């Protein structure tokens, strides 16, 4: 997907860029068709299809789904604590570690979580390409 999406993105960036762009006192309407083409390309990618197939399989089991939701909740809490400079709660760290070991010990859940990470990375790469093209600095302070 990486190369295919990046090629589509590059082609889309060359086409007429919905909103309004102001450039030297002239107003140009922004065209969103490139973004829609990119979204369609994403939905046809192997990363997208693999992620959604695995997600449907794993989340069909309510116990697994509940564990994954708890894992993601704890993951965000721990990341937020780290980003704000706070010491993570040791009980949350232990729970996260235990749930992580349990989830990654099951091949189907491990495959799902890794597929999710691959799709998230592809989306992050695309976002960076777009923000770089727009000249936006999206770095978090201190990162």
C-alpha positions in Angstrom: 0.0 0.0 0.0 2.8 2.4 0.9 4.0 3.0 -2.6 0.6 2.9 -4.2 -0.9 5.4 -1.8 2.0 7.7 -1.9 1.9 7.7 -5.8 -1.8 8.5 -5.6 -1.1 11.2 -3.1 1.6 12.7 -5.3 -0.7 12.7 -8.3 -3.5 14.2 -6.2 -1.3 17.0 -4.9 -0.6 18.0 -8.5 -4.3 18.2 -9.5 -6.5 21.1 -8.5 -6.2 21.2 -4.8 -12.7 22.2 -1.1 -12.4 25.5 1.2 -10.7 28.5 -0.1 -7.0 29.3 -0.5 -5.9 32.9 -0.5 -2.8 33.6 -2.6 -1.6 37.1 -3.4 -5.1 38.7 -3.1 -6.7 36.1 -5.4 -9.1 33.5 -4.1 -8.9 29.9 -5.4 -11.5 27.4 -4.4 -9.9 24.2 -3.1 -10.9 20.9 -4.7 -11.5 17.9 -2.5 -11.6 15.3 -5.2 -8.0 14.4 -4.7 -8.7 13.6 -1.0 -11.7 11.4 -2.0 -9.5 9.6 -4.5 -6.9 9.0 -1.8 -9.6 7.7 0.6 -10.9 5.3 -2.0 -7.3 4.1 -2.7 -6.9 3.6 1.1 -10.0 1.5 1.3 -8.6 -0.7 -1.5 -5.2 -1.2 0.2 -4.0 -4.4 1.6 -3.3 -2.8 5.0 -6.9 -1.5 5.2 -8.6 -4.7 4.1 -6.4 -6.9 6.4 -7.0 -4.6 9.4 -10.8 -4.6 9.0 -10.9 -8.4 8.4 -8.9 -9.1 11.5 -10.9 -6.5 13.5 -14.2 -8.1 12.6 -12.9 -11.5 13.6 -11.4 -10.5 16.9 -14.1 -8.1 18.0 -16.8 -10.8 17.4 -15.8 -12.3 20.7 -17.1 -9.9 23.4 -14.5 -10.9 26.0 -11.6 -10.2 23.6 -13.3 -6.9 22.5 -13.5 -5.8 26.2 -9.9 -6.7 26.8 -8.8 -4.8 23.7 -10.9 -1.7 24.7 -9.3 -1.8 28.2 -5.8 -2.2 26.7 -6.3 0.8 24.4 -7.8 2.9 27.3 -4.8 2.1 29.5 -2.4 2.7 26.6 -3.8 6.2 26.1 -3.8 7.0 29.8 -0.1 5.9 30.1 0.9 7.9 27.0 -0.9 11.0 28.2 0.9 10.7 31.6 4.2 10.3 29.9 3.6 13.3 27.6 2.6 15.5 30.5 5.7 14.6 32.4 3.8 12.7 35.1 4.9 9.4 36.6 2.5 6.7 35.4 0.4 4.9 38.0 2.1 1.7 38.9 -1.2 -0.2 39.2 -2.1 1.0 35.6 1.4 -0.1 34.4 0.9 -3.6 35.9 -2.6 -3.9 34.4 -1.4 -2.8 31.0 1.6 -5.2 31.1 -0.7 -8.1 32.1 -3.3 -7.3 29.5 -0.6 -6.8 26.8 0.9 -10.2 27.6 -2.5 -11.8 27.4 -3.5 -10.1 24.1 -0.2 -10.6 22.4 -0.1 -14.2 23.5 -3.1 -14.9 21.2 -2.0 -15.0 17.6 -5.3 -13.7 16.1 -5.3 -10.7 18.5 -1.6 -10.1 18.0 -2.1 -10.1 14.2 -5.0 -7.6 14.6 -3.0 -5.2 16.8 0.0 -5.3 14.5 -2.3 -4.7 11.4 -3.8 -1.7 13.3 -0.3 -0.4 13.9 0.7 -0.8 10.3 -2.4 1.1 9.1 -1.8 3.8 11.7 1.8 4.2 10.5 0.6 4.5 6.9 -1.9 7.1 7.9 0.8 9.0 9.9 3.1 8.9 6.8 0.3 10.3 4.6 -0.5 13.0 7.2 3.1 14.1 7.3 3.3 14.3 3.6 0.2 16.5 3.5 1.3 18.8 6.4 4.8 19.1 4.9 3.2 20.2 1.6 1.1 22.7 3.5 4.1 24.0 5.4 2.6 23.2 8.7 4.7 22.3 11.7 2.8 19.6 13.5 5.5 18.6 16.0 4.5 18.4 19.6 6.4 20.7 21.9 9.4 18.9 23.4 9.2 16.0 20.9 
